[in-house]
């Protein structure tokens, strides 16, 4: 019996200890933000609540690992003169410790934050305007009682911060005039209680040490209107202006070849119209683009009182032309000959055309337009054809042409229009053909092209990306630095099975759509595109190439940091996206991240350069991560990591190497048992 009682007693003690252990564990779990991945209650999304005085803001479906963002500094209404409430940080309800937004930990559970304030000494700042009823006052500011625009309280001994763009600028009763804040920073008129000063720069306002009155002064200006010139519905770009001038209201516009005009375009070529092998003579400008006659260029003079557009008017009949060059003040034409004999301007031998740009067109030409007629003997162009010839404005190639040479128009910085419409046998744009043609805007007839060589359109900054529907291959840097189509979008069609490294890198486009059928994305293919915000990846993509082991990683999207939407088809067996990061599904390796990324709890490895050159400042590393490349955040803006595990565990996942970043930058690593600091050369 004794033995039975002892046994029952031991069972009771063990039960009590077990209950206490479970209860203590539950308390720890409820107060610890780092919820284990092994915990079946772990969620992907949580509720975040902000409390500011009597107001409550609730955010649902906040991704696990995302950092809280209230978005503005909370305020509390003042109750006493010369006192104000200063925001001191956010604290969890029931917790006295307060943190500013940038120091808040990542969201790992349902959380409520309360705004904390403290009372501080303050001074009142009264801001007055020196404009009344739309009339500019000329009286001495010290003797005039100006209307009050705003009264604010400023913490004692702090600089006043004002957004001058919010100051209401009055409108003049004269529609040709307007007012603007004077750019003047003389504070000698300022006194402690009733001083005034003119300002336009926030940083120039001194610290406030007493009740202060500021007077904002304005200056009167004359409106300017846009005067635009069009040639065949396109802005007429010439040296003196870029198609649009701004003329002060009431002033004359005088466009001509003399220096007598107040606004002059001196020694400029006339606008050009060449259609179907005929050149039409320019006869002047007219406000009606459908007009048949126009005012002579030399006598266009008009008082400007509104935005105005002029259109180039041409003769109704055209003359045959082959080569045309438009110089400083005259038009010269060279009749093309089918003969093979050479002259000072060109050579045609065995179907290959060569130009001597030092003799023709003239080296003094401001604009050169070349029209090569159909049914000629021209089948090819000489090596480097017109490369480095900056005067070339447009070129039309003939139906007999079968190929283009490499670097044919490389560095033709003035080239705007290329017409391939007649070239039915031309299917390839070779290496470097239009490289660095920074003014190129139109490539007609591109729909026949099937392959684009390396650097073919590299540096064509003004070129909207042509329709790639029939293109099967793009070489390295083929469209580097171009700007996407007219909607700033790049669409990779199923036909484009070969995408070279850097082929669409450093571009200026906002959206990328990759069509079903594409299987591989080459390294750096869409890299360093600061405008890119949205990516669509189909189920067929099975390889996003990268250089494993390098500092930059060189993945397809390296340096494209502002992506806010990554849509990967749910049927893709190789990759998935989590909060704009791209993850290798089979190996749970994070391939690419950016400023908007959050790392999923399932990720086991963060690859080298995954966040290379990113502006991300803080990131949470889940405990499941087994390998974190020391170069993962190379050249990024990262300053803080929140790690779910211990300091020793973090050192293990980075192989006890310091995190490589920009030199001398420190990264703070907050672990469950303390903090580490990495400065690029050491970690402690």
C-alpha positions as CSV (number, residue, x, y, z in Angstrom):
1,X,0.0,0.0,0.0
2,X,2.8,2.4,0.9
3,X,4.5,1.7,-2.4
4,X,1.1,2.4,-4.2
5,X,0.7,5.8,-2.4
6,X,4.3,6.8,-3.2
7,X,3.7,6.0,-6.8
8,X,0.5,8.0,-6.9
9,X,2.3,10.9,-5.3
10,X,5.1,10.8,-7.9
11,X,2.5,10.8,-10.7
12,X,0.8,13.8,-9.1
13,X,4.1,15.7,-8.9
14,X,5.0,14.9,-12.5
15,X,1.6,16.0,-13.7
16,X,1.9,19.3,-11.9
17,X,5.4,19.9,-13.3
18,X,4.2,19.0,-16.8
19,X,1.3,21.4,-16.5
20,X,3.5,24.2,-15.3
21,X,6.0,23.5,-18.2
22,X,3.2,23.6,-20.8
23,X,1.7,26.9,-19.3
24,X,5.2,28.5,-19.2
25,X,5.8,27.4,-22.8
26,X,2.4,29.0,-23.8
27,X,3.3,32.2,-22.1
28,X,6.7,32.3,-23.7
29,X,5.2,31.6,-27.1
30,X,2.6,34.4,-26.7
31,X,5.2,37.0,-25.7
32,X,7.9,35.9,-28.2
33,X,7.6,37.4,-31.7
34,X,9.8,34.7,-33.3
35,X,7.3,31.9,-33.9
36,X,9.0,28.6,-34.8
37,X,8.4,27.2,-38.2
38,X,7.7,23.9,-36.5
39,X,4.8,25.5,-34.7
40,X,1.6,24.4,-36.5
41,X,0.0,27.8,-35.5
42,X,2.4,29.8,-37.7
43,X,0.6,31.9,-40.2
44,X,1.7,33.7,-43.4
45,X,-0.4,36.9,-42.7
46,X,-1.2,38.8,-39.5
47,X,-3.2,41.8,-38.3
48,X,-1.3,45.0,-37.4
49,X,-3.1,47.7,-35.3
50,X,-1.9,51.3,-34.8
51,X,-3.4,53.4,-32.0
52,X,-2.9,57.2,-32.0
53,X,-4.9,58.9,-29.2
54,X,-8.5,58.0,-30.0
55,X,-7.9,56.9,-33.5
56,X,-7.2,53.3,-34.6
57,X,-5.8,52.1,-37.9
58,X,-6.0,48.4,-38.7
59,X,-4.0,46.6,-41.4
60,X,-5.1,43.0,-42.2
61,X,-3.2,40.4,-44.2
62,X,0.3,41.8,-43.3
63,X,2.9,39.4,-44.6
64,X,5.0,37.5,-42.1
65,X,8.4,39.1,-41.9
66,X,7.3,42.5,-43.3
67,X,8.4,45.5,-41.4
68,X,5.6,47.8,-40.0
69,X,5.1,51.1,-41.8
70,X,2.7,53.6,-40.3
71,X,3.8,56.1,-43.0
72,X,3.8,59.4,-41.1
73,X,4.7,60.9,-37.7
74,X,1.7,60.7,-35.3
75,X,0.6,64.0,-33.7
76,X,-1.3,64.9,-30.5
77,X,-3.2,68.2,-30.2
78,X,-1.6,70.8,-28.0
79,X,-3.5,71.8,-24.8
80,X,-1.3,74.7,-23.4
81,X,0.4,77.7,-24.9
82,X,4.1,77.3,-25.3
83,X,3.7,73.6,-24.8
84,X,3.4,70.8,-27.4
85,X,3.4,67.1,-27.6
86,X,6.4,65.4,-29.1
87,X,6.1,61.9,-30.6
88,X,8.5,59.6,-28.7
89,X,7.9,56.3,-30.5
90,X,5.6,53.2,-30.7
91,X,5.1,50.7,-27.9
92,X,3.2,47.4,-27.8
93,X,0.1,47.7,-25.7
94,X,1.0,47.1,-22.1
95,X,4.7,47.7,-22.7
96,X,6.4,51.0,-21.7
97,X,9.3,50.7,-24.1
98,X,8.8,52.8,-27.3
99,X,10.6,52.5,-30.6
100,X,10.5,54.7,-33.7
101,X,9.2,53.2,-36.9
102,X,12.6,52.5,-38.4
103,X,13.5,50.4,-35.3
104,X,10.3,48.2,-35.1
105,X,10.8,44.5,-35.5
106,X,9.3,42.5,-38.4
107,X,5.7,41.3,-38.1
108,X,5.7,37.8,-36.7
109,X,2.3,37.8,-34.9
110,X,-0.9,39.8,-34.5
111,X,0.5,43.1,-33.0
112,X,-0.9,46.4,-31.7
113,X,1.2,49.5,-31.3
114,X,0.3,52.6,-29.3
115,X,1.8,56.0,-30.1
116,X,3.7,57.6,-27.2
117,X,4.1,61.4,-26.6
118,X,5.8,63.7,-24.2
119,X,5.2,67.4,-23.4
120,X,7.9,69.8,-24.5
121,X,8.4,73.6,-24.6
122,X,7.4,75.2,-27.8
123,X,7.0,78.6,-29.6
124,X,4.3,79.8,-31.9
125,X,5.2,80.7,-35.5
126,X,2.9,82.9,-37.4
127,X,3.3,82.9,-41.2
128,X,1.9,85.9,-43.1
129,X,1.6,86.8,-46.8
130,X,2.5,90.1,-48.4
131,X,-0.1,89.7,-51.1
132,X,-3.7,90.7,-50.7
133,X,-6.6,90.5,-53.2
134,X,-4.2,89.4,-56.0
135,X,-2.2,92.7,-55.8
136,X,1.5,92.8,-55.0
137,X,2.2,95.1,-52.1
138,X,5.2,97.4,-52.2
139,X,5.2,98.6,-48.7
140,X,7.8,98.0,-46.0
141,X,7.0,94.6,-44.4
142,X,7.6,96.1,-40.9
143,X,4.7,98.6,-41.3
144,X,2.1,96.4,-42.9
145,X,-0.4,94.0,-41.2
146,X,-0.4,91.0,-43.5
147,X,-3.1,88.4,-43.7
148,X,-2.2,85.2,-41.7
149,X,-1.7,82.1,-43.7
150,X,-0.8,79.6,-41.0
151,X,0.0,79.4,-37.3
152,X,2.0,76.4,-36.1
153,X,3.8,75.4,-32.9
154,X,7.5,74.5,-33.1
155,X,9.6,72.8,-30.5
156,X,11.9,75.2,-28.8
157,X,15.4,75.6,-30.4
158,X,14.6,73.6,-33.5
159,X,14.8,74.6,-37.1
160,X,11.5,75.3,-38.7
161,X,10.7,72.8,-41.5
162,X,8.2,74.0,-44.1
163,X,7.3,72.7,-47.5
164,X,7.2,75.8,-49.5
165,X,5.3,74.0,-52.3
166,X,2.3,74.1,-49.9
167,X,2.3,77.9,-49.6
168,X,-0.7,79.2,-51.6
169,X,0.7,81.5,-54.3
170,X,-1.9,84.1,-55.4
171,X,-3.1,84.6,-58.9
172,X,-2.8,87.9,-60.6
173,X,-5.9,89.5,-62.0
174,X,-3.9,90.0,-65.2
175,X,-3.9,86.6,-67.0
176,X,-0.5,87.3,-68.5
177,X,1.1,87.6,-65.0
178,X,1.6,85.3,-62.0
179,X,3.4,85.4,-58.7
180,X,6.1,83.2,-57.3
181,X,8.0,83.0,-54.0
182,X,11.1,85.1,-54.1
183,X,14.4,83.2,-54.0
184,X,15.9,85.4,-51.3
185,X,17.4,84.4,-48.0
186,X,18.4,87.6,-46.2
187,X,17.3,87.2,-42.6
188,X,18.6,90.6,-41.3
189,X,15.0,91.8,-40.9
190,X,14.2,89.0,-38.5
191,X,13.7,89.9,-34.8
192,X,12.7,87.7,-31.9
193,X,9.0,88.7,-31.8
194,X,7.9,90.6,-34.9
195,X,10.7,90.1,-37.5
196,X,10.1,89.0,-41.0
197,X,12.1,87.4,-43.8
198,X,11.8,86.2,-47.3
199,X,12.5,82.6,-48.0
200,X,12.2,79.8,-50.5
201,X,14.5,77.2,-49.1
202,X,13.5,75.2,-46.0
203,X,17.1,74.7,-44.9
204,X,17.8,78.4,-44.6
205,X,15.3,79.1,-41.8
206,X,17.1,79.5,-38.5
207,X,16.2,77.7,-35.2
208,X,13.1,79.1,-33.5
209,X,13.9,80.5,-30.1
210,X,10.8,82.6,-29.4
211,X,7.4,83.4,-30.7
212,X,8.1,84.5,-34.3
213,X,6.3,86.1,-37.3
214,X,7.4,85.2,-40.8
215,X,6.3,87.2,-43.8
216,X,6.4,85.5,-47.2
217,X,7.1,87.9,-50.1
218,X,6.3,87.3,-53.7
219,X,7.6,88.5,-57.0
220,X,5.6,89.2,-60.2
221,X,6.5,87.3,-63.3
222,X,5.3,87.1,-66.9
223,X,3.7,83.9,-68.2
224,X,5.5,82.0,-70.9
225,X,3.7,80.0,-73.6
226,X,4.9,76.9,-75.5
227,X,5.4,77.4,-79.3
228,X,5.8,74.0,-81.0
229,X,6.9,73.2,-84.5
230,X,5.9,70.0,-86.3
231,X,7.2,68.3,-89.4
232,X,4.8,65.5,-90.6
233,X,3.2,65.3,-87.2
234,X,6.5,65.0,-85.3
235,X,8.2,67.7,-83.3
236,X,10.8,69.4,-85.5
237,X,14.1,68.8,-83.7
238,X,16.9,71.2,-84.6
239,X,19.9,72.5,-82.9
240,X,18.6,75.7,-81.2
241,X,15.6,74.1,-79.5
242,X,14.0,70.7,-79.2
243,X,10.8,71.3,-81.1
244,X,9.2,73.5,-78.4
245,X,10.2,77.0,-77.4
246,X,8.9,79.0,-74.5
247,X,8.0,82.6,-75.4
248,X,7.1,85.3,-72.8
249,X,3.6,86.5,-73.3
250,X,3.3,89.5,-75.6
251,X,6.7,89.0,-77.2
252,X,7.2,88.5,-80.9
253,X,8.4,85.2,-82.3
254,X,10.7,85.7,-85.3
255,X,11.9,82.5,-87.0
256,X,14.3,82.9,-89.8
257,X,17.8,82.7,-91.3
258,X,18.8,86.1,-90.1
259,X,20.0,87.3,-86.7
260,X,17.5,90.1,-86.4
261,X,14.8,88.1,-84.6
262,X,14.5,88.3,-80.8
263,X,14.1,84.5,-80.8
264,X,16.1,83.3,-83.8
265,X,16.8,79.9,-85.4
266,X,19.9,80.7,-87.3
267,X,21.1,78.9,-90.4
268,X,18.9,75.9,-89.8
269,X,17.8,73.4,-92.5
270,X,14.3,73.5,-93.8
271,X,12.0,70.7,-92.8
272,X,12.1,67.6,-95.0
273,X,9.4,65.6,-96.7
274,X,10.3,62.6,-98.9
275,X,7.6,60.2,-99.9
276,X,7.9,57.3,-102.3
277,X,11.2,58.6,-103.8
278,X,9.9,62.2,-104.3
279,X,11.1,65.2,-102.4
280,X,8.5,68.0,-101.7
281,X,9.7,71.5,-101.3
282,X,9.1,73.3,-98.0
283,X,7.0,76.5,-98.4
284,X,6.6,77.7,-94.8
285,X,4.7,77.3,-91.5
286,X,1.0,77.3,-90.9
287,X,-1.2,76.8,-87.8
288,X,-3.4,74.5,-89.8
289,X,-1.5,71.3,-90.5
290,X,-3.8,70.6,-93.5
291,X,-3.0,73.9,-95.2
292,X,-1.7,73.9,-98.7
293,X,0.2,77.2,-98.4
294,X,2.3,78.6,-95.6
295,X,4.1,81.7,-94.5
296,X,7.7,82.0,-95.7
297,X,10.2,80.9,-93.0
298,X,12.0,84.3,-93.0
299,X,8.9,86.3,-92.3
300,X,7.2,84.2,-89.6
301,X,6.5,86.8,-86.9
302,X,3.7,86.8,-84.4
303,X,2.9,88.2,-81.0
304,X,2.4,85.1,-78.7
305,X,-0.5,85.2,-76.2
306,X,-1.2,81.5,-75.9
307,X,0.3,78.0,-76.5
308,X,0.8,77.8,-80.3
309,X,1.6,75.1,-82.8
310,X,3.0,75.5,-86.3
311,X,3.1,72.9,-89.0
312,X,5.5,72.5,-91.9
313,X,3.8,73.0,-95.3
314,X,5.1,71.6,-98.5
315,X,4.5,71.9,-102.2
316,X,1.8,69.6,-103.7
317,X,4.1,68.1,-106.3
318,X,7.4,66.4,-105.7
319,X,10.6,65.8,-107.7
320,X,12.5,62.6,-108.0
321,X,15.4,62.3,-105.6
322,X,17.9,59.6,-104.7
323,X,20.5,61.1,-102.4
324,X,19.6,64.3,-100.6
325,X,21.5,66.4,-98.2
326,X,20.2,69.5,-96.5
327,X,22.9,71.9,-95.4
328,X,23.1,75.2,-93.6
329,X,21.1,77.4,-95.9
330,X,20.4,75.4,-99.1
331,X,19.3,72.0,-100.4
332,X,21.7,70.0,-102.5
333,X,20.8,66.8,-104.3
334,X,23.0,64.2,-105.9
335,X,21.4,62.1,-108.7
336,X,22.1,58.4,-108.1
337,X,23.7,56.5,-110.9
338,X,23.3,52.8,-111.7
339,X,26.8,52.9,-113.1
340,X,29.7,51.3,-111.1
341,X,32.0,54.2,-111.6
342,X,33.2,56.1,-108.6
343,X,32.8,59.7,-107.8
344,X,33.8,61.9,-104.9
345,X,30.7,61.1,-102.9
346,X,30.2,57.3,-103.2
347,X,31.3,54.1,-104.8
348,X,29.1,51.3,-106.0
349,X,31.1,48.2,-106.8
350,X,29.6,44.7,-107.2
351,X,26.5,45.8,-105.5
352,X,28.2,47.2,-102.4
353,X,27.7,50.9,-101.7
354,X,30.3,53.0,-100.0
355,X,30.2,56.6,-98.9
356,X,32.9,59.1,-98.5
357,X,31.5,61.3,-95.8
358,X,34.4,63.7,-95.9
359,X,33.4,64.9,-99.4
360,X,29.7,64.2,-99.5
361,X,27.5,65.0,-97.7
362,X,29.2,68.2,-96.6
363,X,30.9,68.0,-93.2
364,X,29.2,71.4,-92.4
365,X,25.7,69.9,-92.9
366,X,23.3,70.2,-89.9
367,X,20.9,67.5,-91.2
368,X,21.5,64.8,-93.8
369,X,18.6,62.6,-95.2
370,X,19.5,59.8,-97.6
371,X,17.0,58.0,-99.8
372,X,18.2,54.9,-101.6
373,X,15.8,54.1,-104.5
374,X,14.2,50.7,-105.1
375,X,15.3,48.4,-108.0
376,X,18.8,49.7,-107.9
377,X,22.0,47.6,-108.0
378,X,22.6,48.1,-104.3
379,X,22.6,44.7,-102.5
380,X,24.9,45.5,-99.6
381,X,26.7,48.3,-97.8
382,X,30.4,48.8,-97.0
383,X,31.9,47.8,-93.7
384,X,31.0,50.4,-91.0
385,X,29.1,52.2,-93.8
386,X,28.2,55.6,-92.1
387,X,29.4,54.9,-88.6
388,X,30.3,57.9,-86.5
389,X,28.6,60.3,-89.0
390,X,26.6,62.5,-86.6
391,X,25.0,64.6,-89.3
392,X,22.8,61.7,-90.6
393,X,19.2,62.4,-89.7
394,X,17.3,59.6,-91.6
395,X,18.0,56.9,-94.2
396,X,15.7,54.8,-96.4
397,X,17.2,51.5,-97.7
398,X,16.2,49.9,-101.0
399,X,14.3,46.7,-101.8
400,X,17.4,45.1,-103.4
401,X,19.3,45.1,-100.1
402,X,19.9,41.7,-98.6
403,X,22.1,42.3,-95.6
404,X,23.6,45.0,-93.4
405,X,27.2,45.1,-92.2
406,X,28.2,45.2,-88.6
407,X,28.5,48.7,-87.1
408,X,26.9,50.2,-90.2
409,X,25.4,53.2,-88.3
410,X,27.2,52.9,-85.0
411,X,27.5,56.3,-83.2
412,X,25.3,58.1,-85.7
413,X,24.0,60.2,-82.8
414,X,21.8,62.4,-85.0
415,X,20.0,59.5,-86.7
416,X,16.3,59.6,-85.9
417,X,14.5,57.5,-88.6
418,X,15.5,54.3,-90.3
419,X,13.2,53.0,-93.0
420,X,13.5,49.2,-93.8
421,X,10.0,48.9,-95.2
422,X,11.1,48.0,-98.7
423,X,13.8,45.5,-97.6
424,X,11.8,42.3,-98.0
425,X,14.9,40.1,-98.0
426,X,16.5,41.7,-94.9
427,X,15.8,39.5,-91.8
428,X,18.8,40.3,-89.5
429,X,20.2,43.3,-87.8
430,X,23.9,42.5,-87.2
431,X,26.2,43.2,-84.3
432,X,26.5,46.9,-83.4
433,X,24.5,48.1,-86.4
434,X,22.8,50.9,-84.6
435,X,24.8,51.0,-81.4
436,X,24.8,54.4,-79.6
437,X,22.3,56.0,-82.0
438,X,20.9,57.9,-79.1
439,X,18.4,60.0,-81.1
440,X,16.9,57.0,-83.0
441,X,13.1,57.1,-82.6
442,X,11.6,55.0,-85.5
443,X,12.6,51.8,-87.3
444,X,10.1,51.2,-90.0
445,X,9.7,47.7,-91.4
446,X,11.1,46.0,-88.3
447,X,8.3,43.3,-88.4
448,X,10.4,41.3,-90.9
449,X,13.4,41.0,-88.6
450,X,14.0,37.6,-87.1
451,X,17.4,38.0,-85.4
452,X,19.1,41.0,-83.6
453,X,22.8,40.8,-83.0
454,X,24.9,41.8,-80.0
455,X,24.8,45.5,-79.3
456,X,22.6,46.0,-82.3
457,X,20.5,48.7,-80.6
458,X,22.6,49.2,-77.5
459,X,22.3,52.8,-76.3
460,X,19.3,53.8,-78.5
461,X,17.9,55.8,-75.6
462,X,15.0,57.3,-77.6
463,X,13.9,54.2,-79.3
464,X,10.5,52.6,-78.3
465,X,11.1,48.9,-78.3
466,X,9.8,47.5,-81.7
467,X,7.4,44.6,-81.9
468,X,9.4,41.4,-81.3
469,X,6.6,39.0,-82.4
470,X,8.7,37.5,-85.2
471,X,12.1,37.8,-83.6
472,X,13.7,34.5,-82.5
473,X,17.0,35.7,-81.1
474,X,18.5,38.8,-79.4
475,X,22.3,38.9,-78.8
476,X,24.1,40.2,-75.8
477,X,23.1,43.8,-75.1
478,X,20.9,43.8,-78.2
479,X,18.4,46.3,-76.7
480,X,20.4,47.6,-73.8
481,X,19.3,51.1,-72.6
482,X,16.2,51.2,-74.8
483,X,12.9,52.3,-73.3
484,X,10.3,49.6,-73.9
485,X,7.4,50.1,-76.3
486,X,5.0,53.1,-76.4
487,X,3.5,51.9,-73.1
488,X,6.9,51.4,-71.5
489,X,6.4,47.7,-71.5
490,X,8.6,44.8,-72.8
491,X,6.9,41.7,-74.0
492,X,9.0,38.6,-74.7
493,X,7.1,36.5,-77.2
494,X,7.2,32.7,-77.3
495,X,9.2,32.9,-80.5
496,X,12.1,34.6,-78.8
497,X,13.9,31.5,-77.6
498,X,17.4,33.0,-77.4
499,X,17.8,35.9,-75.1
500,X,21.4,37.1,-74.7
501,X,23.1,38.4,-71.5
502,X,22.2,42.0,-70.8
503,X,19.9,42.0,-73.8
504,X,17.3,44.3,-72.2
505,X,19.4,45.6,-69.3
506,X,19.6,49.3,-68.1
507,X,16.3,49.9,-69.9
508,X,13.6,52.4,-69.2
509,X,10.4,50.3,-69.0
510,X,7.9,49.7,-66.2
511,X,6.4,46.3,-67.1
512,X,7.9,43.0,-68.3
513,X,5.7,40.2,-69.6
514,X,7.3,36.9,-70.5
515,X,5.0,34.7,-72.7
516,X,4.4,31.0,-72.2
517,X,7.0,28.9,-74.0
518,X,10.1,30.8,-72.9
519,X,12.2,28.3,-70.8
520,X,15.4,30.3,-69.9
521,X,16.2,33.8,-68.8
522,X,19.9,34.7,-69.3
523,X,21.9,36.4,-66.6
524,X,21.5,40.2,-66.5
525,X,18.9,40.0,-69.2
526,X,16.6,42.6,-67.5
527,X,19.1,44.0,-65.0
528,X,19.6,47.5,-63.6
529,X,16.2,48.8,-64.8
530,X,15.2,51.3,-62.1
531,X,11.8,51.9,-63.7
532,X,10.7,48.2,-63.7
533,X,7.8,47.6,-61.3
534,X,6.0,44.6,-62.6
535,X,7.1,41.1,-63.8
536,X,5.0,38.3,-65.2
537,X,6.7,34.9,-65.5
538,X,5.0,31.9,-67.2
539,X,5.0,28.2,-66.1
540,X,7.5,27.3,-68.8
541,X,10.4,29.2,-67.3
542,X,12.6,26.6,-65.7
543,X,15.9,28.5,-65.6
544,X,16.8,31.9,-64.3
545,X,20.5,32.0,-64.9
546,X,23.0,33.5,-62.5
547,X,26.8,33.3,-61.7
548,X,26.9,31.4,-58.4
549,X,29.8,32.4,-56.2
550,X,30.3,35.9,-57.5
551,X,29.7,39.1,-55.5
552,X,27.0,40.4,-57.9
553,X,25.3,37.1,-58.6
554,X,24.4,38.4,-62.1
555,X,20.8,37.0,-62.1
556,X,18.4,38.1,-64.7
557,X,17.0,40.9,-62.6
558,X,20.1,42.1,-60.7
559,X,19.9,45.8,-59.8
560,X,16.2,46.2,-60.8
561,X,15.3,47.3,-57.4
562,X,11.8,48.8,-57.6
563,X,9.8,45.8,-58.5
564,X,6.6,45.8,-56.5
565,X,4.7,42.9,-58.3
566,X,6.1,39.5,-59.3
567,X,3.5,37.2,-60.9
568,X,4.8,33.7,-61.4
569,X,2.3,31.2,-62.9
570,X,1.1,28.8,-60.2
571,X,1.9,25.8,-62.5
572,X,5.6,26.8,-62.6
573,X,7.5,23.8,-61.1
574,X,10.8,25.7,-60.8
575,X,10.1,29.1,-59.2
576,X,7.6,30.9,-57.0
577,X,7.4,34.5,-55.7
578,X,7.0,35.7,-52.1
579,X,6.6,39.5,-51.6
580,X,8.5,40.3,-54.8
581,X,11.4,37.9,-54.1
582,X,12.0,35.1,-56.6
583,X,12.7,31.6,-55.1
584,X,14.0,28.4,-56.6
585,X,11.1,26.1,-55.7
586,X,13.1,22.8,-55.8
587,X,16.0,23.9,-53.6
588,X,14.3,26.8,-51.7
589,X,17.0,29.2,-52.7
590,X,16.2,32.9,-52.9
591,X,17.5,33.9,-56.4
592,X,16.5,37.6,-56.5
593,X,15.3,40.2,-54.0
594,X,14.7,43.9,-54.0
595,X,13.7,46.8,-51.8
596,X,10.1,45.5,-51.5
597,X,11.1,41.8,-50.8
598,X,10.3,39.7,-47.7
599,X,12.0,36.3,-47.2
600,X,9.7,33.4,-46.9
601,X,10.0,31.0,-43.9
602,X,10.6,28.2,-46.3
603,X,13.8,29.6,-47.8
604,X,16.9,27.6,-47.0
605,X,19.6,29.6,-48.9
606,X,20.1,33.2,-50.0
607,X,22.3,33.2,-53.1
608,X,25.3,35.5,-53.7
609,X,24.2,38.9,-54.9
610,X,20.5,38.2,-54.4
611,X,20.1,41.8,-53.1
612,X,23.0,43.3,-55.0
613,X,22.8,47.1,-55.4
614,X,19.4,47.1,-53.6
615,X,18.2,50.1,-51.6
616,X,16.7,47.7,-49.0
617,X,17.7,48.9,-45.5
618,X,16.4,46.0,-43.3
619,X,15.4,42.4,-43.7
620,X,14.3,39.5,-41.6
621,X,16.2,36.1,-41.9
622,X,14.1,33.1,-40.9
623,X,15.7,30.4,-38.8
624,X,15.2,27.9,-41.5
625,X,17.9,29.6,-43.6
626,X,20.9,27.3,-43.6
627,X,23.2,29.3,-45.9
628,X,23.4,33.1,-46.2
629,X,26.0,34.2,-48.8
630,X,28.3,36.8,-47.4
631,X,27.8,38.6,-50.7
632,X,24.0,38.4,-50.6
633,X,23.7,42.1,-49.9
634,X,26.8,43.3,-51.6
635,X,26.7,47.0,-52.5
636,X,23.2,47.3,-51.0
637,X,21.9,49.9,-48.4
638,X,21.3,47.2,-45.8
639,X,21.9,48.4,-42.2
640,X,19.8,45.9,-40.2
641,X,19.0,42.2,-40.1
642,X,16.5,40.6,-37.7
643,X,17.5,36.9,-37.3
644,X,15.2,34.4,-35.6
645,X,18.0,32.3,-34.2
646,X,21.0,32.9,-31.9
647,X,24.2,34.7,-32.6
648,X,26.2,31.5,-32.9
649,X,23.6,30.1,-35.3
650,X,23.9,33.2,-37.5
651,X,27.6,32.9,-37.6
652,X,27.2,29.3,-38.8
653,X,24.9,30.2,-41.7
654,X,27.3,32.8,-43.0
655,X,30.3,30.5,-42.4
656,X,31.6,33.0,-39.9
657,X,32.4,35.5,-42.6
658,X,31.5,39.2,-42.4
659,X,28.7,40.4,-44.6
660,X,30.1,42.1,-47.7
661,X,28.6,45.5,-48.3
662,X,30.0,48.9,-49.3
663,X,33.2,49.6,-47.5
664,X,33.0,50.8,-43.9
665,X,29.2,50.4,-43.7
666,X,28.0,48.6,-40.6
667,X,25.2,46.1,-40.6
668,X,23.4,45.5,-37.3
669,X,22.3,41.8,-36.8
670,X,19.6,41.5,-34.1
671,X,19.5,37.8,-32.9
672,X,17.3,36.1,-30.2
673,X,20.2,36.3,-27.7
674,X,21.8,39.6,-28.5
675,X,23.4,41.6,-31.3
676,X,26.2,41.2,-33.8
677,X,27.8,43.9,-36.0
678,X,29.4,43.4,-39.4
679,X,31.4,46.1,-41.1
680,X,32.4,44.4,-44.3
681,X,35.8,43.2,-43.0
682,X,34.9,41.7,-39.6
683,X,31.9,40.5,-37.6
684,X,31.5,40.6,-33.8
